[in-house]
Amino acid sequence: MFKVNEGTTAYVTFSFKDKSGSLVAPTAILYWIDDVASGQRVRESTEVDAGSVVEIKLTTTDTRIVASTSLSEERRITVRGDYGADDAVVSETFYEVVNLAGV
């Protein structure tokens, strides 16, 4: 898990590989972001251009603090790569948003 300050833009890279470990591009890629503690959806399902490696930009909205009394909040990014009918890969990663008192 990596840390990002509240209100700061950040980037996360995901790669997609086949069963032999070679990079392969899905036909469609979706991702969404949830606040772990509250279950609140921070970013709705968003489609990105398909590629074997994709970079997701976390905006200042994605790194806002949901509960102002929290020192930090854990977020989950879920990514789904679709390869065809009944053929998909789902992955997730986590990041921590640090609450800055002056923001």
Residue pairs with C-beta under 8 A, 6 or more apart in sequence:
1 74
1 93
1 94
1 95
1 96
2 10
2 95
2 96
3 72
3 95
3 96
3 97
3 98
4 10
4 58
4 63
4 95
4 96
4 97
4 98
5 63
5 97
5 98
5 100
6 63
6 64
6 65
6 97
6 98
6 99
6 100
6 103
7 60
7 63
7 64
7 100
7 103
8 60
8 63
9 57
9 58
9 59
9 60
9 63
10 57
10 58
10 63
10 95
11 55
11 56
11 57
11 58
12 55
12 56
12 58
12 77
12 93
12 95
13 53
13 54
13 55
13 56
14 31
14 53
14 54
14 56
14 79
14 91
14 93
15 23
15 52
15 53
15 54
16 23
16 24
16 25
16 26
16 29
16 52
16 53
16 54
16 81
16 89
17 23
17 24
17 52
18 24
23 52
23 53
24 52
25 50
25 51
25 52
26 50
26 81
26 82
26 83
26 88
26 89
27 50
27 82
27 83
27 84
28 47
28 50
28 81
28 82
29 47
29 48
29 49
29 50
29 51
29 54
29 79
29 80
29 81
29 82
30 45
30 46
30 47
30 48
30 79
30 80
30 82
31 43
31 45
31 46
31 48
31 56
31 77
31 78
31 79
31 80
32 41
32 43
32 44
32 45
32 46
32 77
32 78
33 41
33 42
33 43
33 58
33 62
33 75
33 76
33 77
33 78
34 40
34 41
34 42
34 75
34 76
34 78
35 41
35 42
35 66
35 73
35 74
35 75
36 73
36 74
36 75
36 76
36 94
37 67
37 70
37 73
37 74
38 66
38 67
40 66
42 61
42 62
42 64
42 66
42 75
43 61
43 62
48 54
48 56
50 81
54 79
56 77
56 79
58 95
62 75
63 97
64 97
65 73
65 97
65 99
65 103
66 73
67 73
68 99
70 99
71 98
71 99
72 96
72 97
72 98
72 99
73 96
73 97
73 99
74 94
74 95
74 96
74 97
75 94
75 95
75 96
75 97
76 92
76 93
76 94
77 92
77 93
77 94
77 95
78 90
78 91
78 92
79 90
79 91
79 92
79 93
80 88
80 89
80 90
81 88
81 89
81 90
82 88
83 89
